[in-house]
Amino acid sequence: MIPVFPNFKKLEIEDREEINQIVCQYSPYSDYNFTSLWSWDVGGLVEWSRKDNFLIFKMRDYLTGEFFLSLIGSGNLAEILPQIFSYAKSNGLREEVRLVPEETLKSGSSQDFSSKFLIVEDTDNHDYIASAEAMARLDGSKFHNHRNLAKRFRREHPGFEVKKIDISDNTVADDVLTLFEKWTKSKKISEDQYTNELAALKKHIEFASTQDSKIHFMGLYSDGELIGFGSDEVLHNDFAVSHFQKAIPEYKGVYQFLWQESAKNLHQKGVKYFNMEQDLGIDGLRKSKTLWNPNFYLKKFIIRPFDTGLV
């Protein structure tokens, strides 16, 4: 049964079609991709609701775990936003709506926002959109470093093999999880981050194995050992999104090579744009994503009533 705001329901696999009916009307913002929503809802805590042509989500902050409300759709924002703020206040949530797509904001641009709402550009959550063809070719001076690193990987590891892998095969899935464990040992991540990401990866593997989806797993092998993998999903509007990219960093140039091979695969499938998701304000992520020379960003905003006192 479709929940009508202010009623919410827990996210279930059966909700995919209903959610996609609205989400697919817009550019593929990563936060509203159903695969991503499902995979990262490791605690079964994401809830959603619908009001006219809007979807309202109750989800947790990617870094802090704090619950917040988000919104995608089109219609009378001046009418629905006060209702959402009232719900938030009554339920102990911040009086704000996060991850609001620019396209949703523009749908209400003819309405009077100036005296009612504070609109803040959320640069930490903009999706980086790169050209799949440019990533596949790595031509020109702006890709000089990536091109050299990818070449270095090829030169130093002539026994490599790149191939599509069947993630429904238990042996392959175990190899992917083993690689994840190796990756975590090379990174300084918290126990909570490790637990959360491992649970998300396991849920993602199960989803990709059992659902009729357009998720493609690619494996990178060196002398028969899995040293990197990527999980990408072909979306609407000539887009694809990267869900997971992991590799053993001791292999110099492995990430540049893996991204390039993923882009080649997607470009051959007709994909024009690669959504590399957001950087969450993390310096390392921001630097690495910027170095891929994004063509543009899918921008997101935070909307608040002027009288909340939030900054």
Protein Blocks (a to p, Z undefined) as FASTA:
>chain_A
ZZddfbdcdddfklmmmmmmmmmmpccdfklgmklmmmmmmnopaccddehjaccddddd
fklopacdddededjfklmmmmmmmmmmmnopacddehiafklmmmmmmpcfklmpccdd
dfkloccdddfklmmnogajklmmmmmmmmmmmmmmmmbccddddfkbmklmmmmmmmmm
mmmmmpccdfklmmmmmmmmmmmmmmmmmpccfbdcddddeehiafbdcdddddehhiac
dfbdcddfklghklmmmmmmmmmmmmmnopabdcebjnkopaklmmmmmmnopabdcddd
ddddfklopZZ
